[in-house]
Amino acid sequence: MDSLSKNAESYRRSLYLSTAVLSSRQECTVEKVVNSFDGGIYVRRTYKEDKTEIFSLLAEIKSPYLPEIVEIFSGDGETVVIEKYIEGETLASAIANKKLTKTAAKNAARQLLCALDAIQKTGL
């Protein structure tokens, strides 16, 4: 990557400002971020290894059951993925708070299967 491309990527990366850490594990940190240019709310996933290839393939999948990947940054052995933020309670939270009705559980399972189907159709 030439220096102009590196500077452009560095600038684009700097636009995403963290508003909350959603989860942090050894291999990945997930944050809610706001884009200071367009005001949009996104999710930033930072992986401590190069996962560019898999996320580039996932970015090509257009499905209402998967978050849209809007940017992928890589370098220095890490990958940063920017996804559109989806408002709502997580499945884990609904289960933990015992808010998951039988109907909601069926709907969640159906959506997960649709997401897996969309991924499988790409050959991943």
C-alpha positions as CSV (number, residue, x, y, z in Angstrom):
1,M,0.0,0.0,0.0
2,D,1.5,3.4,-1.0
3,S,1.7,6.3,1.5
4,L,-1.3,8.1,0.0
5,S,-3.5,5.0,0.5
6,K,-2.1,4.5,4.0
7,N,-2.9,8.1,4.9
8,A,-6.5,7.8,3.5
9,E,-7.1,4.6,5.4
10,S,-5.7,6.2,8.6
11,Y,-8.0,9.1,8.2
12,R,-11.1,6.9,7.5
13,R,-10.2,4.8,10.6
14,S,-9.9,8.0,12.7
15,L,-13.5,8.9,11.9
16,Y,-15.0,6.2,14.1
17,L,-15.1,7.3,17.7
18,S,-15.9,4.8,20.4
19,T,-19.0,5.4,22.5
20,A,-19.2,2.1,24.3
21,V,-17.3,-1.2,24.6
22,L,-19.9,-3.9,24.0
23,S,-17.5,-6.8,24.6
24,S,-13.8,-7.5,25.1
25,R,-12.2,-10.9,24.8
26,Q,-8.6,-11.8,24.2
27,E,-9.1,-12.3,20.4
28,C,-11.6,-9.5,19.7
29,T,-12.9,-6.2,21.0
30,V,-16.4,-5.0,20.0
31,E,-17.4,-1.4,20.3
32,K,-20.3,0.9,19.5
33,V,-18.9,3.8,17.5
34,V,-20.1,7.0,15.9
35,N,-18.7,8.2,12.6
36,S,-17.7,11.8,13.2
37,F,-18.2,12.7,9.5
38,D,-21.7,11.4,8.8
39,G,-23.0,10.9,12.4
40,G,-23.9,7.2,11.7
41,I,-23.8,4.6,14.4
42,Y,-21.7,1.5,13.7
43,V,-20.1,-1.5,15.4
44,R,-16.3,-1.8,15.3
45,R,-14.8,-5.2,15.7
46,T,-11.0,-5.3,16.2
47,Y,-9.4,-8.7,15.8
48,K,-5.8,-9.3,16.9
49,E,-5.0,-11.3,13.8
50,D,-5.5,-10.9,10.0
51,K,-9.0,-11.9,9.1
52,T,-9.3,-9.7,6.0
53,E,-10.0,-12.6,3.6
54,I,-13.0,-14.0,5.5
55,F,-14.5,-10.6,6.2
56,S,-14.0,-9.5,2.5
57,L,-16.1,-12.6,1.6
58,L,-18.7,-11.9,4.2
59,A,-18.9,-8.2,3.1
60,E,-20.2,-9.5,-0.3
61,I,-23.2,-11.2,1.3
62,K,-26.3,-9.1,1.2
63,S,-28.9,-10.5,3.6
64,P,-31.4,-9.0,6.0
65,Y,-30.2,-11.5,8.6
66,L,-26.6,-10.3,8.7
67,P,-25.2,-6.9,9.6
68,E,-23.8,-5.0,6.6
69,I,-20.0,-4.7,6.6
70,V,-19.2,-1.1,5.5
71,E,-15.4,-1.0,5.9
72,I,-12.5,-3.4,6.6
73,F,-9.1,-2.2,7.7
74,S,-6.0,-4.4,8.1
75,G,-2.4,-4.0,9.0
76,D,0.1,-4.9,11.7
77,G,-1.5,-8.3,12.1
78,E,-4.9,-7.0,13.1
79,T,-8.2,-6.6,11.3
80,V,-10.8,-3.9,12.0
81,V,-14.3,-4.4,10.7
82,I,-17.0,-1.7,10.7
83,E,-20.6,-2.9,10.5
84,K,-23.9,-1.1,10.5
85,Y,-25.3,-1.0,14.1
86,I,-28.5,-2.9,14.6
87,E,-30.6,-1.5,17.4
88,G,-32.1,-4.0,19.8
89,E,-31.6,-6.4,22.6
90,T,-29.0,-9.2,22.1
91,L,-30.1,-12.8,22.2
92,A,-27.8,-13.4,25.1
93,S,-29.3,-10.6,27.1
94,A,-32.9,-11.7,26.3
95,I,-32.0,-15.2,27.5
96,A,-30.2,-14.0,30.7
97,N,-33.2,-11.7,31.6
98,K,-35.7,-14.5,30.9
99,K,-37.5,-12.3,28.4
100,L,-37.3,-14.9,25.6
101,T,-40.8,-16.3,25.0
102,K,-41.3,-19.5,23.0
103,T,-42.4,-17.6,20.0
104,A,-39.4,-15.2,20.2
105,A,-37.0,-18.2,20.6
106,K,-38.5,-19.8,17.4
107,N,-38.1,-16.5,15.5
108,A,-34.5,-16.1,16.7
109,A,-33.7,-19.7,15.7
110,R,-35.3,-19.0,12.2
111,Q,-33.3,-15.9,11.8
112,L,-30.0,-17.6,12.8
113,L,-30.8,-20.4,10.3
114,C,-31.5,-17.9,7.5
115,A,-28.1,-16.1,8.3
116,L,-26.3,-19.5,8.2
117,D,-28.1,-20.3,4.9
118,A,-27.0,-17.0,3.3
119,I,-23.4,-17.7,4.4
120,Q,-23.4,-21.3,3.2
121,K,-24.8,-20.3,-0.2
122,T,-21.5,-18.4,-0.8
123,G,-19.5,-21.5,-0.3
124,L,-17.9,-20.5,3.0
